[in-house]
Amino acid sequence: MPWSITVARVAGSEIRIHVTFLMLLAWIGIAQYLAGGASAALDSVLFILAVFACVVLHELGHALAARHYGISTPDITLLPIGGLARLSRVPDNPSEEIVIAFAGPLVNVVIAAILIVFLGARIDVAALEQIQNPTFGFLARLAAVNIFLVLFNLIPAFPMDGGRVLRAALSFRLGRRRATEIAAMIGQGLAFVFGFLGLIGGNPILVFIAIFVFLAAQAEAGEAGLTDAARRFPLKRAMITSFETLGPQSTVDDAADALLRTTQHEFPVVDGGGRLRGILTRNAMIRAMKLTGPATPVIDIMTTDIPTIHANQPLERVLRHMREEQAAYVGVVADDKRFVGYISQENLAELMMLGDQSKSAEAMPPP
């Protein structure tokens, strides 16, 4: 995720902090300092850090459960409204997804139990209602937060864990894509409720959560549609085969001529042996034209380490490369490793859109 800083690596997953989370810490610290002095500011900042440590453990619960089924978690990102664990792929078996989804809240149950049973945290309804009130004690408030995280995440709507359980349960009868659409629809409906309550109650955090829930549910439905299209279409259907290439000796000036001559937005850079060296994007070309001039070699500014896949591999493997390596492009090669085409995220999305339209046309009764 852009604007994220990697701070650690745990169990094979990068732990990242989004800059907005740091802004949240600064805002809370300043506000509490102005209201109650240095001790209040320190207590609030330490409490938020402790809460997000619990969030990280929650996401690591998902990651460890996913690893049990051979699914990696490249990174976990801390946001102002919680954590986001990025799995390399969605579990194929709905029962596996249920286990992975429940693993996160189970971690919070264990944390709350340790705080209450072993560390003596005393918790009641008042503590649950006033988590931000320091008079209830640090451990009691932290236990209350973990209970809240369990309850919130079990709401049966995307992107919460309960929504993933709902999607998995529906998948047994409706298929993954239709189940995802239903869970995402419920999530977006919940987002409207959050947004309405936030607006009438003057709670900007709730409005922010509503926006995040709505967009996350929409993105999840899009991912499911993309995966469904990848299973229905062969790789060659999505591959770009008509394109102009640049050589390693080409300059930005050469690329600019090609940009004006064609309708391409990116240009594969291919050596004399037909091997893919990288891809030059239009944005990189324009940036180099302004900063270093038209004589800049394209090999200095192209995107390198483009993952490649054999032309006979399934299209679903392309999606896996893009998700695991966060790649915008995947090169397609023949038996002799010669570059024969490429696939971009943009043309994958177009394939999904056209595929949906063709399915709708087939479903329409004849006039």
Secondary structure, 3 states (H helix, E strand, C coil): CCCEEEEEEECCEEEEEEHHHHHHHHHHHHHHHHHHCHHHHHHHHHHHHHHHHHHHHHHHHHHHHHHHCCCCCCEEEEECCEEEEECCCCCCCHHHHHHHHHHHHHHHHHHHHHHHHHCCCCCCHHHHHCCCCHHHCHHHHHHHHHHHHHHHHCCCCCCCHHHHHHHHHHHHHHCHHHHHHHHHHHHHHHHHHHHHHHHHHCCHHHHHHHHHHHHHHHHHHHHHHHHHHHHHCCHHHHCECCCCCECCCCEHHHHHHHHHHCCCCEEEEECCCCCEEEEEEHHHHHHHHHHCCCCCEHHHCCECCCCEEECCCCHHHHHHHHHHHCCCEEEEECCCCCEEEEEEHHHHHHHHHHHHHHHHHHHCCCC
